[in-house]
Amino acid sequence: VSLLYDRDVTGFSSFSSFRYVPTCHVSEIPSHSFVFETPEGGVFYSADTCTEEPCRAFMQTHPHFEHIYMDVTDAEYPGNVHLPLSVFARLIRDDQKARVSLMHVNSESCIAKGEALGFSVVSALPPCAPSDCPENAQRNSP
């Protein structure tokens, strides 16, 4: 079991398995979403994607998922390399929205639209001092 980060930040402290899930972003770069199995349930992290299919498959195998982090945009045009919020919103039921966070949003209007639909939107964490960062904790221990 690997330590992630402070539970207050991520909502979970460890995961028992991790797997890559192929997704689509741009044809030149192979892209993957990630599934973490935690004691609290499955967590889906889309990374850059232009399709909802990996998330849909995750929800089928994890109907009571712990959390979904999804890359979305409010830009809608053919060939978009990011998933339109309107497409993703149709996938998520109202009772699931509290467990979904939008990320990699392209504009303030995307944030406003996502929040109006009932989603939360991730925000950047302030940088930590090197000695305080979780990945350095063991290295700096006596």
KAPELIN-V434401 format. One record per residue. N is the residue number from 1. SS is DSSP state (H for helix, E for strand, C for the rest). OMEGA is omega in whole degrees, 0 to 359 (* if undefined). D_FIRST is the distance of its C-alpha to the first C-alpha in whole Angstrom. Layout:
# KAPELIN-V434401
n=[N;N]
ss=[SS;SS]
omega=[OMEGA;OMEGA]
d_first=[D_FIRST;D_FIRST]
This chain:
# KAPELIN-V434401
n=[1;2;3;4;5;6;7;8;9;10;11;12;13;14;15;16;17;18;19;20;21;22;23;24;25;26;27;28;29;30;31;32;33;34;35;36;37;38;39;40;41;42;43;44;45;46;47;48;49;50;51;52;53;54;55;56;57;58;59;60;61;62;63;64;65;66;67;68;69;70;71;72;73;74;75;76;77;78;79;80;81;82;83;84;85;86;87;88;89;90;91;92;93;94;95;96;97;98;99;100;101;102;103;104;105;106;107;108;109;110;111;112;113;114;115;116;117;118;119;120;121;122;123;124;125;126;127;128;129;130;131;132;133;134;135;136;137;138;139;140;141;142]
ss=[C;E;E;C;C;C;H;H;H;H;C;C;C;E;E;C;E;E;E;E;E;E;E;E;E;E;C;C;E;E;E;E;E;E;E;E;E;E;C;C;E;E;E;E;E;C;C;C;C;C;C;C;H;H;H;H;H;H;H;H;H;C;C;C;C;C;E;E;E;E;E;C;E;C;C;C;C;C;C;C;C;C;C;E;H;H;H;H;H;C;C;C;C;H;H;H;H;H;H;E;E;E;E;C;C;C;C;H;H;H;H;H;H;H;H;H;C;C;C;E;E;C;C;C;C;C;C;C;C;C;C;C;C;H;H;H;H;C;C;C;C;C]
omega=[183;176;175;178;178;181;179;181;187;183;175;187;181;174;182;174;184;175;177;178;180;177;180;173;173;186;184;186;174;184;182;165;183;174;176;172;181;175;181;181;182;177;179;177;189;194;180;180;176;181;177;187;178;178;178;179;177;181;177;180;181;183;178;184;177;182;173;173;190;174;178;176;172;175;181;177;179;178;179;180;175;184;176;179;181;178;181;183;179;182;189;176;180;182;179;189;179;182;181;176;177;179;179;180;189;185;175;180;176;177;181;179;179;179;178;178;178;178;168;180;181;174;182;175;176;180;179;175;182;182;182;183;182;182;179;186;181;181;184;179;178;*]
d_first=[0;4;7;9;13;15;15;18;18;16;16;12;10;6;6;5;8;10;14;17;20;24;26;29;30;33;34;34;30;27;25;22;20;16;15;11;10;9;10;13;14;14;15;18;18;22;22;26;28;31;30;29;28;24;24;26;25;21;23;25;22;20;23;21;19;17;19;20;21;24;27;30;34;37;39;40;42;42;39;37;34;32;32;35;34;36;35;31;33;34;31;30;31;32;30;27;28;26;23;24;24;26;26;28;31;34;36;37;39;36;34;37;37;33;34;37;35;33;30;28;28;25;26;26;24;26;25;24;25;24;23;21;19;15;15;18;17;15;18;21;20;22]
